[in-house]
Each structure stands twice: as structure tokens, then as C-alpha cells.
Amino acid sequence: MKITDDSPPVLTALDRPNSYIGRSVPRPNLARLTQGRGLYVSDVTLPRMAHVAFVRSPHAHARIGGIAADAAKKSPGVIAVVTGAELAEVMTPWIGVLTHLKGLKSAAQSPIAVEVACWQGEAVAAVVARTRAEAEDACELVEVSYEPLPAVTDPETALAAKTPVIHASLGDNLCFERKLDVGAVDKAFAEADAVVETTFLFGRHTGVTTEPRAVVADWNAGEQRMTVYHGTQAPHMMQNLFAKHLGVAEQQVRVLTKDVGGSFGIKVHTYADEMATVALSKLLKHPVKFVADRIESFVTDIHARDHRVKAKIGVKSDGTITAFEIDDLTGIGPYSVYPRTSGIEANQVVNLVGGPYTCPNYRAQARVVFTNKNVMCQYRAVGHPLAVAVTEGLVEQAAAKIGMDPLEIRRRNLFPDDGYPCASAAGLKFEKLSHHESLAHLDALMNYAGLRAEQSRLRSQGIYRGIGFASFIEVTNPSAAFYGVGGARISSQDGATVKLDAQGNISVATGVTEQGQGAESVIAQCVATAFGVSIDKVRVVTGDTDNTPYGGGTWASRAAGIGGEAAWQAGKALRGNVLAVAGAMLQAKPEALDIRNGIVVDSGSGTERLSLEELARVAYFRPDTLPAGIQAELVATRHYVPRAWPFAFTNGIQASYLEVDTDTGFVKLLKHWCVEDCGTIINPQLVDEQIRGGVVQGIGAALFEECLYDERGQMLNGNMADYLVPMAAEMPDIECGHVVSPTADSELGAKGAGEAGTAGAPACVMNAINDALRPLHAQPLTDMPFTPDKILRALGKV
Amino acid sequence: MSEHALDISLTVNGERVHERVEARKTLVDFLREDLALTGSHVGCEHGVCGACTVRVNGEIVRGCLMLAVQCDGATVETIEGLSDSGEIADLQAAFEQRNALQCGYCTPGMIAAAQDLLKRGGVPSRDEIREHLSGNYCRCTGYHAIVDAVEAVAQARAGAKP
């Protein structure tokens, strides 16, 4: 492969001279990371900093009797041993509910368990010591007497009368329930020529960020101020929550987020042990550091995707889909996670099933129940991988049943490209999608006909290859409809402040954050283009609640579409401010001037008139020479939130080509394709790499990843030797293609791209495996992850 | 730190180091905590993820599976040293240009492992690159871009040689 510099794209309405929109400029912040000179929270050390380690419940459910800490308190280096009751003095508990998820309920959760531990791994005491090693030594000396309680571990029986209720105050183990019945479902199934009914199972899995969760909290009693160095996706949300539960004002809390070693939705939640670390700093008047070790990560980082979906599709012999029906059941652990809740994933499954298709008949039920396992919550592509696997699994099984090509059945049912705006049966509103163009692009990109011929030829030699597809839609650029309307202080708007310094360089402070997606690059590209300077003159500041505009952070594929638009508008506003000053200095009309490549020019002729450095010198140091009444404003702030649409839906289609070894059950991935439409592409390379990384995360779910629990609620594989993740040797090359349908809700027209890969990959790997095994008459596999033993079982070999 | 501490002398990134360390302390904790060389990262602490990959006496090792006291007398090179010597400048440039890193947490270990392959010479196939990097976990990139970057450097180095 050759790495070549990109060339400027075809001109669009967004093009300004020296435009960076649509160009693969390298990210400005990478050299420090390739040199190992980043600043992750795990790298942070402060004077007098202590370390906390937690004593964690070995039981899935147990009443906490006495906690004997005398020996631990005498252990070398120990500063304090703190229980849940003691920590309750400085921090209040929380309840993870949102009012727009009607009926959703949960119990109060404390930073450290008080009275009852509800999952294996929940902290029951904290040991603070000079070093982490000393804190862990002392944890061994803390004696907790537990009275084990029955553990609720099977979602199927969680609501049964005989099953113990985890939180007596709630009355039952039901967290949330949703029902939907649209069109005439029974009639549609009756009129179908074929019906496929099956059950999809999804392995509970987790994010396995390379850097575990990390926080350093520093309460300054003199300033009465808390500084939290936090590996989070949402600094302002965390500022609010730390302040609220410490009982201080938000302005008494500063959250600093520099480099973050992976997030994927794992680091956008409230974690009890992180809250405890913050509370301990206030209690002990010490900076306190907590970095989860990998074993702790497995039992405390949010899990996701543990769903059982009974599903049904009706189809006419001409391929017309007549109805979808699903019954989703998910066990989310003992608490709905604060503040985003654990009801969203199931809610998304209900929203998204059938989403790419015109079929008007849809019935869904989802039940979210409490269990005594680690909590589940939003993880990259929330609900999408489940809904897409259910929908696309049904579609391909239905196609096989009526003997129709899997791309053809999609062509006959996907929303037509010229039929927008429109809405899905579940009520999702689509501004402009491109299912058919994407499908046609994929067909050509992968040489579908050629692959089918190859597949057929190899089958005659006993080699079983499969081709699987997944059309998908993806929620991006969420408005306040996602969380704000439910009462959560999670900002859907974002801001950017752009400043011209005294040397004519630009700094941008943005509310979105960087965990590797390339947000800093995208923000710099937008500002450089809108304002009119080369990108090396732009410095981006993120992750500091003292110094960035209030914003939501980076999650739900929102940083480019929302943060980018705010930055674009701020850049334009600053250009206007600068040209007002330039007009006064040059005795020209501001509208006859422009800024190009860092120089004020006549917009018509391009003649250079004034450097930004000279303009800044006058504005900052010789404002007396400007005409009376001219006050230079060389800082501009703009905010943006989507208003016309609750979400900017994107769409796409993926394909997987793989080979199944029918003797060993091993799957070899040969190639993967994804064609998607995220609207205006600000940086093609970053979009492609989001897709590729997302695809591989989805492949992990399809083939390897599962948090295994026994019936007592003990996690059996909480380490990286037993919990398998995708590694380089097993992964395929991934080819990306794009269709561009900008959203008219913003000037940039960018939608999100962060989750499309993860949304579709599990479904198309599943479909490809089943395509490979179809001539062997194997029962279609629908139980992820598709491990070799499951494949051999499907083949009747074991 | 008590009766279980030992004195060690070693060379780290070309500098002589004399420290008293606890016998139980891993090499990566020693580098990060005692020498403030935080470029070597801790990901799993049980030898699977490769984020702590460093070079000891010319061979790449897992900094979490080796004790600091085992490095008495050894020559240790971390990402900071490899960067400053210029040995991996082309790999770093290729990773940056190809966006072969996102969060960057795995990158120091990934580059150390890639350099271990490339210094053997020749142009490895994409499969050989994937195989050699199969002990280094990256959650962000999906590996494709990393393979591209390593392949491009291998080709460039081969082309640069007579």
C-alpha cells in the first residue's frame, strides 16, 4: 500500500479558498501519542497524591455484616479505610431514571455499597494508601462478613413470582417496559406467503478500552474547589454530577480530560468507584487516584447487549415484507445506570427493528429486568447491532425461504431514495437516506456476482464460503430528544470559542472531546476553512470545563455534526469581526474583503491587503489608531444544536465474505465492505477509520466476545486471556465506500460516522456464516458469539 | 519497601540508572512510577494486550511480565528512547499520516512490535505483519490502517536500500 497525500475535492457550496472540508489532513495531535508523550489520566501524578483500591464483593448478592478494618488501617502506607456509610457523609446517592422513558424505575445507588452488595465486583470498602500496591495489600486485610442472598441471574425468570425481588422498595424486578403495535400485524402475517420465526441471542459483552477507567480527584480545601482529572467522554456532564452529589456549586468543580485511552461509550457513565474517589478526596483532603485494573474493568465497566429477542417476519413470494414482530428481554444488572439509564438500549431495539424497510406493520415488546450481574448501559452503537442483526437475520432467512437473492429482497423493500422525508413504522423520521444507491455502490465495490461465482466453484471442492449483508440505519447528531427531555443534564448543544491571538494565530475551545476519533482535527478543519487560515495556525483546546464552552462531549456520533457546526459558525463569526476591523483600517467595506490563507484580501481580486498579525497588533496594542467607535472583538463564540430533526439518521450497507472450516468450526474472515452515508464528509480518512474500527468491534461481538456468568452470578472469564477480543491476525482488510446526503439542518451538512461499523458488522458476519452453511442444511445460527463449538453443533458434528 | 527491596543498575534509553526497587515491582511499573517514563502503558497486567511492550537487551518483552529486578545490568529501551534516537521516525510518521492510531494508548507498544519485525529486513506480507502484531491489542483502528502503515514503511525501507 502507498500512503499518498489527498488532492482537493470537487468544489461544493462549503468550499472556500484553501478549504479543508473533505480533505484527509493528518490529525494535529498525533506526534505526542506516537512518541509516548501523551497525558492520559493514568499518567497523572500530583503532590501528596494517594491511591485508592477497593474491597469488592465476591458475592453477586449479599448483605454486608461487619467490616473489620483495624488490621488494614495498621498496614504500611495506609491513610484510611472508608466504608459506604462513612462516605455517605460527603456524597449523596443517585437514581438512574429518565422521565421520557415512561415507567422506568431504579433504586438509589451509593458510591460504596451500604448494607447490601448487588453484584460481584461492587465496592464495599475503600482503602486509601500512599501507593496502589500498599492499598491492595491492605485490602487483603479488610474482613467483611457477608450474608449471601439469593442471586437473580436469569432474565427469563426475573419477573416470576418465586424469584426474589432485588430492591424491595421497587416491588418487582421490572426496570422498564415498552410496547408498540403499528399497522395491522396479524392480518399482515396471515397474508404472508412465508413466515420465519426465530430467537436471537446476544452475548453480554463490554468495551475493553485499552486504558482502563481512570480518575484523579484533588479537593483543595483552601479554594473549596475540586479538580478532577477524568478519562471521560462528557466533562460537563460529570462536572454537574460531581457537584450535585458533593453538594457544591458546579463552578466549584473543574473536570480536566486530556488523552483518553479508548472510550466507546464505556466512559460516558457514572461509576460508583469513580464517584467514591472524588468523595474520598474531599473527605481526606488528599488528591486521590483510582485506575481500574483489568480484572476490575471486567466486573465494573458497563456491560451491554445481553438480550434475547424472539422475532418474526412475514414475506410475500415476490419478496415484499409484510410484517415484523419482536419480543425483547434484557437483564441489565441491579441498577439502571446514572444518568443515561439502562432502558435506552432496549428502547433503541424497539425503535430500530425494521428501520430500513417500508413495511408498515410492526409489533414490539421489550422488557428490561434487574439481575445480580454487573450493570449494563450504552456501549458503541447502542441497540443498533441487536436491531440490525434481528432485522437483517430475518430478511436473509426469509429470502432463503422464498428462494430470492439477499440483495434483491432488500431492493424490493428498502425505502426508495426519492421518497424522503418519510418515517419508519416505529415512527423514526428520516430526512434523506440513500439505501438503494448505497446498495448499488456495494454491489459494484465487492464484485458481488464474481464472489458468488467463486463461492459456487469452491463449494464443489468442499470449501464453504459465505456472503452476508446488513443494511442499517444509525442514530447520529442527537437533539435534546435523546436525554434532555427526560430531565438529564446532558447537553445536546455544543459550543466553540474562537480567538485570534496577538500573532495572528487562532485558538479554538470546544465542548466536544477527543478520545481518538479525530474530533480535534475536524474542529480545526472547520475553523481553518470558515475563518480563512491554514490549519497549522489553529490550536484546539478540549476537555476542560474551566476553559471550554458548555457542551455534551463526544458520544452518539455527535462530535463532527454538532461540534463541527458550532466551530464552523464560530469561525465565520470571527471572520466577520476581523473584517469589520480590517474594513476600518483599510477604509474598505468589510463585505468586499475576505481572509484567505491568513491574509486579509479584496474578495473580488484576491489582492493582499493586510496580514492578520498586523491587524492583531493594531487591535491589541494600538487600538488608539482605529477610528472612533470601532472596538475590535477578536473572540467569537457560537453554539449549535439540531432543531429540525430529533436525530440525523445515516444509512449504509455492509458485506462480509468468509470461509467456515466445517471440520473445526473456525471462521476465517476474508474481506469486509461498508458503504455508508454520513452526509458531508469533513475528513475522509477519519470517516473510513471510524468505520473500520467500528466494524472490527462488531466482529468481536459476532465471533469472540462474551462475559460468561454462572448461575450464582460469578463472572467466569474476567480477564483478557479468557475473554477474547479481535486481534490483528484474525481480522480482514475492510474496504469503505461513501454516498453523500448532507443534512439540511446545519450548514456543514455533516452527520455522524462513529457507530455505523459496529451497527452492521455482527449481522453481516452472522448472515455470511449462515450463507456458507446453507448447502449443508445447518440450522441457521442466531446465538452470538458464533464460536467454533456452536458452528460444529449446527453442523451436527458434536 | 522494606526487606523485599533490592538495588539495581541498568541502562534505560542510554542513561545509567541506579534505583532501589521492591522485588515485586514489574518493569513497566518501575519505568512509569520510578523513572516517570509514562509512554509504556499498562493495559491488562497479565501479558495479553501488549501495551507495555518495551525492548530489553534488543528483544521486545512485556513490561508487565518482567520484574524490574530481573533487569539488573540490562539495557532497556522505551518508546521515549526509540523516539529520541530517530530509529522509528519513519514508522511514527507513517502511523501519523495513515491515522494508524486513534486513542494512541496501544501505539507505543504497537510501534515497538512493528519495528521488531521490520528490523529483520525484507518486505513482510500483510498476513505476516498481522501475525507479528497479533499480540498487541488495539480497540480503535480495526488494525487495517496499522497494517497499511507498517507495510508502507517496509516497502520504503526496502526501496531505500541498494
Interface residues (C-beta under 8 A of the other chain):
Chain A: M1 K2 I3 P26 R27 L30 A31 L33 T34 Q35 G36 R37 G38 Y40 S42 D43 T45 P76 A133 G207 V208 T209 T210 E211 P212 D259 V260 G261 G262 S263 F264 V291 D293 R294 Q515 G516 Q517 G518 Q685 L686 E689 R692 G693 G694 V695 V696 Q697 N719 M720 A721 V725 P726 M727 A728 A729 E730 M731 D733 I734 G757
Chain B: S2 E22 R24 K25 R32 A36 L37 T38 G39 S40 H41 V42 G43 C44 E45 H46 V48 C49 A51 T78 I79 E80 S83 Q92 A94 F95 E96 Q97 R98 N99 L101 Q102 C103 G104 Y105 C106 T107 P108 I111 R126 D127 I129 R130 E131 L133 S134 G135 N136 Y137 C138 R139 C140 T141 G142 Y143 H144 A145 I146 V147 D148 A149 E151 A152 Q155
